[in-house]
Amino acid sequence: MKELKVVGIGPGDPEGMTLAAYRTLKAAEIVVGYGPYCQKVRAVFPEKEYLSTPMRRETQRCRAALELAASGKAVAMVCSGDPGVYGMASPILELAGEYGVEVRLVPGVTAALSGAAGLGSPLTADFCVLSLSDLLTPWETIEKRLELASAADLVIVLYNPGSRARTENLSRASKLIALHRPPETVCGVATDVGGGEESFQVMTLSELAAFRAGMRDTVFIGNSSTRLIDGKMVTPRGYKL
């Protein structure tokens, strides 16, 4: 049966790519993906054939990859982070039956993990990941999830915290979370992880409400036990030390 491999390339730099992802891309004839992700892979495998589509052409991209795989080509569709975390795994799996193509997912390091490593150890206890993008999810639904996660005292990771068009979403989310957590709650922002302008900042929840986030940022909001230790954001696991 024909096969399409959907590959998570992690934070973007070659060192953040898993060995399985590297081997899968090395064996591929054609790499399909969003333009900037293809550029990252091209830096490692310049000899490959590439097919890229711009933002908001996700369905077109999926169908193109499936058509190529159905024709017998060795195709890898690439996603940043992990393909199953706000990635292309679900639309590919939804469409694959139309093309008679088997799908194999190759996991990658998602931004919650790569960002957390740079900030310290914020995810050592229970946590959840939410996206602040309301392009596909109504803001009312996002607010409800934020409220429930805040009330449950989960560490919260926020993807897509802001963009040129969404300048107030992080501020609105921070103020909602502040209804359940004190203003001094330890928070962090990981920016451009694996890129050329990688940075990590630790701040309080009250400071986070004024932070202007972009698409390269991943935001971490601590729970009631998260604290700052030597400049690192740490959520204790609960061991007796």
C-alpha positions as CSV (number, residue, x, y, z in Angstrom):
1,M,0.0,0.0,0.0
2,K,1.2,3.5,-0.8
3,E,2.4,5.5,2.3
4,L,2.7,9.1,3.3
5,K,4.9,10.0,6.2
6,V,4.0,13.1,8.3
7,V,7.1,14.3,10.1
8,G,7.5,16.6,13.1
9,I,10.7,18.5,12.7
10,G,10.7,19.9,16.3
11,P,11.7,23.5,17.0
12,G,13.3,23.9,13.7
13,D,17.1,23.5,14.1
14,P,18.7,20.3,13.0
15,E,19.8,19.5,16.5
16,G,16.2,19.5,17.7
17,M,15.1,17.0,15.1
18,T,14.7,13.3,16.2
19,L,16.8,10.6,14.6
20,A,13.6,9.0,13.3
21,A,12.6,12.3,11.6
22,Y,16.1,12.8,10.1
23,R,16.1,9.2,8.7
24,T,12.6,9.6,7.3
25,L,13.5,12.9,5.6
26,K,16.7,11.4,4.2
27,A,14.7,8.6,2.6
28,A,12.1,10.9,1.1
29,E,12.0,11.9,-2.6
30,I,9.7,14.9,-2.1
31,V,9.2,17.1,1.0
32,V,5.8,18.9,1.3
33,G,5.0,21.6,3.8
34,Y,4.4,25.2,4.7
35,G,7.1,27.4,3.1
36,P,9.2,28.3,6.2
37,Y,9.2,24.7,7.4
38,C,10.4,23.5,4.0
39,Q,13.2,26.1,4.2
40,K,14.4,24.7,7.5
41,V,14.5,21.1,6.0
42,R,16.2,22.4,2.8
43,A,19.1,23.6,5.0
44,V,19.7,20.0,6.0
45,F,18.6,18.2,2.7
46,P,19.2,20.7,-0.2
47,E,19.1,17.9,-2.8
48,K,15.4,17.0,-2.2
49,E,12.4,18.1,-4.3
50,Y,10.2,20.5,-2.4
51,L,6.5,21.5,-2.7
52,S,5.4,24.3,-0.4
53,T,2.1,26.2,0.1
54,P,1.5,29.4,2.0
55,M,-0.5,29.9,5.2
56,R,-4.2,29.0,5.1
57,R,-3.6,26.5,2.2
58,E,-3.5,23.5,4.6
59,T,-6.2,21.4,2.8
60,Q,-4.5,22.1,-0.5
61,R,-1.2,21.0,1.0
62,C,-2.6,17.8,2.4
63,R,-4.2,16.8,-0.9
64,A,-1.1,17.5,-2.8
65,A,1.0,15.3,-0.5
66,L,-1.6,12.5,-0.7
67,E,-1.8,12.7,-4.5
68,L,2.0,12.4,-4.7
69,A,2.1,9.5,-2.3
70,A,-0.7,7.8,-4.2
71,S,1.4,8.0,-7.4
72,G,4.1,6.0,-5.7
73,K,6.5,8.7,-4.6
74,A,8.3,8.6,-1.3
75,V,6.7,11.7,0.3
76,A,7.3,13.4,3.7
77,M,5.0,16.1,4.8
78,V,6.7,18.3,7.5
79,C,5.3,20.1,10.4
80,S,7.0,22.2,13.1
81,G,7.0,20.6,16.5
82,D,4.9,17.5,16.5
83,P,2.4,16.8,13.7
84,G,-0.3,15.7,16.1
85,V,-0.1,18.9,18.3
86,Y,-1.9,21.6,16.3
87,G,-0.3,20.1,13.3
88,M,-1.4,18.4,10.0
89,A,-1.9,14.9,11.3
90,S,-5.7,15.1,11.7
91,P,-6.5,16.5,8.2
92,I,-4.2,14.0,6.6
93,L,-5.8,11.1,8.4
94,E,-9.3,12.5,7.6
95,L,-8.5,12.7,3.9
96,A,-6.2,9.6,3.4
97,G,-9.0,7.2,2.7
98,E,-9.9,9.1,-0.5
99,Y,-6.5,8.3,-1.9
100,G,-5.9,4.8,-0.6
101,V,-2.8,6.0,1.2
102,E,-1.5,4.7,4.5
103,V,-0.3,7.4,6.9
104,R,2.6,7.0,9.3
105,L,3.3,9.8,11.9
106,V,6.8,10.6,12.9
107,P,6.7,12.5,16.2
108,G,8.7,15.6,17.0
109,V,9.5,17.8,19.9
110,T,6.6,20.2,20.4
111,A,7.1,23.8,21.6
112,A,5.7,23.1,25.1
113,L,8.7,20.7,25.6
114,S,11.4,22.7,23.9
115,G,10.3,26.0,25.5
116,A,10.0,24.4,29.0
117,A,13.6,23.1,28.7
118,G,14.8,26.6,28.2
119,L,12.8,28.1,31.0
120,G,13.6,25.4,33.6
121,S,11.1,22.7,34.7
122,P,7.6,24.3,34.6
123,L,5.8,21.1,33.4
124,T,7.0,18.6,36.1
125,A,3.4,18.3,37.4
126,D,0.0,18.2,35.6
127,F,-0.3,20.7,32.8
128,C,-2.5,21.5,29.8
129,V,-1.8,23.1,26.4
130,L,-4.2,25.6,24.8
131,S,-4.1,27.7,21.7
132,L,-5.2,31.4,21.8
133,S,-5.8,31.4,18.1
134,D,-9.5,32.0,17.4
135,L,-9.3,31.3,13.7
136,L,-10.6,27.8,14.1
137,T,-11.9,27.8,17.7
138,P,-14.5,30.4,18.9
139,W,-13.1,32.8,21.5
140,E,-16.0,31.8,23.9
141,T,-14.7,28.2,23.8
142,I,-11.1,29.3,24.5
143,E,-12.3,31.4,27.4
144,K,-14.2,28.5,28.9
145,R,-11.2,26.2,28.7
146,L,-8.9,28.9,30.2
147,E,-11.3,29.3,33.1
148,L,-11.5,25.6,33.8
149,A,-7.8,25.0,33.5
150,S,-7.1,28.0,35.8
151,A,-9.6,26.8,38.4
152,A,-8.0,23.3,38.3
153,D,-4.6,24.8,39.2
154,L,-3.0,23.2,36.1
155,V,0.2,24.7,34.7
156,I,-1.0,26.2,31.4
157,V,1.0,26.4,28.1
158,L,-0.4,28.8,25.5
159,Y,0.3,28.4,21.8
160,N,-0.4,31.2,19.3
161,P,-0.6,33.8,22.0
162,G,-0.6,36.7,19.6
163,S,-0.1,38.0,16.0
164,R,-0.5,41.2,14.0
165,A,-4.2,40.7,13.9
166,R,-4.6,39.2,17.4
167,T,-2.9,41.8,19.7
168,E,-5.1,41.5,22.8
169,N,-5.7,37.8,23.2
170,L,-2.9,37.2,25.6
171,S,-3.9,40.2,27.7
172,R,-7.5,38.9,27.8
173,A,-6.4,35.4,28.7
174,S,-4.0,36.7,31.5
175,K,-6.8,38.7,33.1
176,L,-9.1,35.8,33.0
177,I,-6.5,33.5,34.6
178,A,-5.9,36.2,37.2
179,L,-9.4,35.6,38.5
180,H,-8.1,32.3,39.9
181,R,-4.4,33.0,40.5
182,P,-2.5,35.7,42.3
183,P,-0.6,38.4,40.3
184,E,2.8,37.2,41.5
185,T,2.2,33.7,39.8
186,V,5.4,32.7,38.0
187,C,5.2,32.8,34.2
188,G,7.6,32.4,31.3
189,V,7.9,33.1,27.6
190,A,10.0,31.1,25.2
191,T,10.7,32.9,21.9
192,D,11.9,31.5,18.6
193,V,13.1,28.2,20.2
194,G,15.6,26.6,17.9
195,G,15.8,29.7,15.7
196,G,18.3,32.5,15.4
197,E,16.7,34.8,18.0
198,E,16.0,32.3,20.8
199,S,15.3,33.8,24.1
200,F,13.6,33.0,27.4
201,Q,12.0,35.4,29.9
202,V,10.5,34.8,33.3
203,M,7.9,37.3,34.7
204,T,4.8,37.5,36.9
205,L,1.2,37.0,35.8
206,S,0.5,40.7,36.2
207,E,3.5,41.5,33.9
208,L,2.4,38.9,31.4
209,A,-0.9,40.8,30.9
210,A,1.1,43.6,29.3
211,F,3.5,41.5,27.3
212,R,3.1,41.8,23.5
213,A,3.4,38.3,22.2
214,G,3.8,37.1,18.7
215,M,3.6,33.8,16.8
216,R,7.1,32.8,17.7
217,D,6.3,32.9,21.4
218,T,5.1,30.1,23.7
219,V,3.7,31.2,27.0
220,F,3.9,29.2,30.3
221,I,1.7,30.1,33.3
222,G,2.7,28.4,36.6
223,N,0.4,26.8,39.1
224,S,0.1,27.5,42.8
225,S,3.4,25.7,43.6
226,T,5.5,26.9,40.7
227,R,8.4,29.1,41.9
228,L,11.5,30.8,40.7
229,I,14.8,29.1,41.6
230,D,18.1,30.7,40.4
231,G,16.2,32.4,37.6
232,K,14.5,29.2,36.5
233,M,10.8,28.4,36.4
234,V,10.3,25.3,38.5
235,T,7.1,23.3,39.3
236,P,8.0,20.8,42.1
237,R,7.0,17.2,41.5
238,G,6.4,16.7,45.2
239,Y,9.4,14.6,46.2
240,K,10.7,14.9,49.7
241,L,14.1,16.5,49.4
